[in-house]
Amino acid sequence: MTTAAAGSPAVRAEGIVKRYGPTVALDGVHLTVRPGESHALVGRNGAGKSTLVSVLTGMVRPDAGTVSFGGEPAPGRGDTAAWQHKVACVHQKPMTVPELTVAENLFLNRFTGGRTIRWRALRERARRLLAAYGVDADPAARIRELGVEQRQFVEIARALSFGARTVILDEPTARLDAAGIGRLFARLRALRAQGVAFLFISHHLQEVYELCDTVTVFRDARHVLTAPVAGLAEDELVAAMTGEEAGAVRRVRRPARTAGEPVLVTEGLALDGHFAPLDLTVRAGEVVGLAGPAAGGGTAIGETLAGLRTPDGGRISVRGRPVRTGSVPHALEAGIGYVPEDRHREGIVPGRSIAENVTLTVAGRLGPMGTVLPARTREFARRMIASLDIKATGPDQPVSALSGGNQQKVVIARALAREPSVLVAVRPANGVDVRSKEALLGVVREVADGGSGALIVSDEPDDLRICDRVLVVFHGRVTAAFGSGWGDHELVAAMEGMAAAAGGGRGAAVTGGTGGTEGREGTEGREGTGGREGTEGTEGDAP
């Protein structure tokens, strides 16, 4: 690690408060990053990390508090050029233009030389800029031709070319393999030696220990901890994030259940850049959890099962029958119900009624020869409203007029309309209040208790408490498995890449195997991803 330079901080935020109506997104937080320092900002979802990034980049004006760069007050809101000179953010989602060349992306909206563009000179400027920051990329290549790692380097070089000496990295390793992460970290260390400061936001705590000097923890919109990484035990860091001490965690103990026949089986299912070959079995009467951050591979697995993504290889079967991959209609017909993560963007049609929304997947069954009879549609909707206890005036009420929790019930109702063999739900209680969350998760549990299977993809421990088994997905691979008796501390540790801390005799690291993995000590699951050889579990193979 390099030593942070003396003098004024690269960036300092003091007493930052931000409210959105009754919601407090930031409650008097503070943060200081020094030149040449790599400073980690960590916390669970809703901790306030993204809101602070918006404040530090001038996208959001705080209700209270101050921000300064190099000892000088932050630029005024709307002065884009001044903000670009101070700070830049490299987002998890690429902000480059795929069809333009590297040179064109580097100098987008900054072409000089009169009315015409001197392309040869532009490429030469780009070559010098890339060389100055050690970026190996052809200025004439189109961005879409580059790998994820190279695109990130181009974005960092563009940010620094404005004069910014503070760079915010938002989940920069989410789509990189181990070798790519190593090269990224080497480049960041070289830039730090030049005095560039980095604010590193990551769900992977092992990377915090590998790269960063200092770590700051936010929890529930408040500042909890700032400490040197070298002197901070892993258990202390996880405890600061969860609010629970390692030795005093709440454990989940579910009654033993007898699972039935397999309802969902994947064999070698893989999607390059998202998740490695996955062997997974969900049985009738069982709820299985896939735990991990959204970019860790779990969401992509759920979308692939639902037919929204086409895998590079592998097979999916439902109740022993093969499913055509990459096809939503075939996934539905095979018996896969799907609850997407974002109900507003993917789950509901706001301008339509409850009846129209809940019957979208069964419209062809509500009348003769594929026609739709309004009376049957309303009657079907009434049954779904009653069974899921949707608070509404009736089936004709616009879905946009419902509360968030009831809108989510409509999404689940649509997924259940075809009586699926397996329900795949990505963060099914996302953005709802505690009472609605309990009701929604109760519905998922009832699906399994009724003889189907369920798969919950989430990074929230509360979502996973109804699960019979939980598999942790980290960088696209299943790295740990938990049966009964896991606690928040150990599950979060595993999700953050600290699998060793997640053992405790209840869950353990999972080694690879394209034909199915077998856990180490304490692992109750046999599913897994990656690797070649598995180590047999001491508690027996999972179904």
Summary of the structure (lengths in Angstrom):
residues: 543
radius of gyration: 24.9
end to end distance: 45.9
largest distance: 77.9
contacts: 1882
relative contact order: 0.10
helix: 34%
strand: 25%
